[in-house]
Amino acid sequence: MQTAEPTKTEASTITGLDLAAYLVKDPARSIAFYRDVLGLVPTAIDDEGRGAEFTLSDGSTFGVWRPDQAEHAPGGCVMFAVGDAKAAVQRLRERGATVTDPEETPVCFMAFGQDPDGNGFCIHQRKNAD
């Protein structure tokens, strides 16, 4: 396997993985399973009952979320970290990706897309990024 030289990081460059998640039909059931059976402690639970996140001791985050769009079936999704969600979406669209406009939440900006096989991904910009 060949390795590439590191490149200069731009604000639109994916720099890491902020969250790995399963998309679920019943968030309460999934939260109970990961909490009560696997012993994970929820670090954030959605006020509207859509899901929860579990930050693990190594700093990684796992989540379970019910998608807002009914056509999305349960499966996996990853959140890719970027410094500027708007610039990243523009760059991805220039490269042929179909990605939603960034949505603002109290803690982040998120834009959603799918790979050619229908696997979900999210472009994710934290507001408290250093």
C-alpha positions in Angstrom: 0.0 0.0 0.0 1.3 3.4 -0.9 1.0 6.3 1.6 0.4 9.9 0.5 2.3 12.8 1.8 0.3 15.0 4.2 -1.2 18.0 2.6 -1.9 21.5 3.8 -5.1 21.5 5.8 -7.7 24.0 4.6 -10.9 24.9 6.4 -12.9 22.7 3.9 -10.6 19.7 4.4 -12.0 16.7 6.5 -9.7 16.5 9.5 -11.2 13.7 11.6 -14.2 11.7 12.7 -16.5 13.5 15.1 -19.1 10.8 15.5 -19.9 7.3 14.4 -23.6 6.5 14.7 -26.3 4.0 14.0 -29.5 5.2 12.6 -32.3 3.6 14.5 -36.1 3.2 14.5 -36.6 3.4 18.3 -34.1 5.7 20.0 -35.4 4.9 23.5 -34.9 1.2 23.0 -31.4 1.7 21.5 -30.3 4.1 24.3 -31.5 1.5 26.9 -29.5 -1.3 25.2 -26.3 0.6 25.0 -26.7 2.0 28.5 -28.1 -1.0 30.3 -26.6 -3.9 28.4 -23.2 -2.6 27.1 -22.7 -0.2 30.1 -22.2 3.0 28.1 -23.1 6.2 29.8 -25.0 8.8 27.7 -23.2 12.1 27.6 -26.0 13.9 25.6 -29.6 12.9 25.2 -31.8 14.7 22.7 -34.6 16.7 24.3 -37.0 15.7 21.5 -36.3 11.9 22.0 -34.5 11.5 18.6 -31.3 9.9 20.1 -28.3 10.1 22.3 -24.5 10.3 22.2 -22.0 8.4 24.3 -18.5 9.9 24.6 -16.0 7.1 25.3 -12.9 7.3 27.5 -10.6 7.6 24.4 -12.5 10.8 23.4 -14.4 9.2 20.5 -18.2 9.5 20.3 -20.8 6.9 19.4 -24.4 7.8 18.8 -27.9 6.4 18.1 -30.2 8.7 16.1 -33.6 8.4 14.4 -33.3 10.2 11.1 -35.8 13.0 10.4 -36.4 11.8 6.9 -38.7 8.8 6.8 -37.1 7.3 3.7 -33.8 6.6 5.6 -33.6 3.1 6.8 -31.5 2.1 9.8 -27.8 1.8 9.2 -24.6 3.6 9.8 -23.5 7.2 9.5 -20.3 9.1 10.2 -19.7 12.7 11.0 -16.6 14.1 9.3 -15.0 17.1 11.1 -14.2 20.2 9.1 -13.3 23.7 10.1 -15.8 25.4 7.7 -19.0 23.5 6.8 -20.1 26.0 4.1 -16.7 25.8 2.4 -16.6 22.0 2.7 -20.1 21.7 1.1 -19.1 23.9 -1.8 -15.9 21.9 -2.4 -17.7 18.6 -2.2 -20.4 19.8 -4.6 -17.7 20.9 -7.0 -16.4 17.4 -6.9 -19.8 15.9 -7.7 -21.3 15.1 -4.3 -24.9 15.8 -3.4 -24.9 17.4 0.0 -27.6 19.5 1.8 -26.9 23.1 2.8 -25.4 23.3 6.3 -27.9 23.4 9.1 -27.1 25.4 12.3 -27.7 23.8 15.7 -26.8 25.4 19.1 -23.4 23.5 19.1 -22.5 22.9 15.4 -23.2 23.2 11.7 -24.2 20.0 9.8 -24.7 19.1 6.2 -25.9 15.6 5.1 -25.1 13.5 2.1 -24.8 9.9 0.9 -22.1 7.9 -0.8 -22.8 5.9 -4.0 -24.1 3.0 -1.9 -26.5 5.1 0.1 -24.3 5.2 3.3 -25.0 8.4 5.1 -22.3 11.0 6.0 -22.4 14.3 7.7 -20.0 17.3 7.3 -19.7 18.6 10.8 -18.3 21.9 12.1 -18.2 22.3 15.9 -18.8 25.9 17.1 -16.4 25.5 19.9 -13.6 24.3 17.6 -10.2 25.5 18.7 
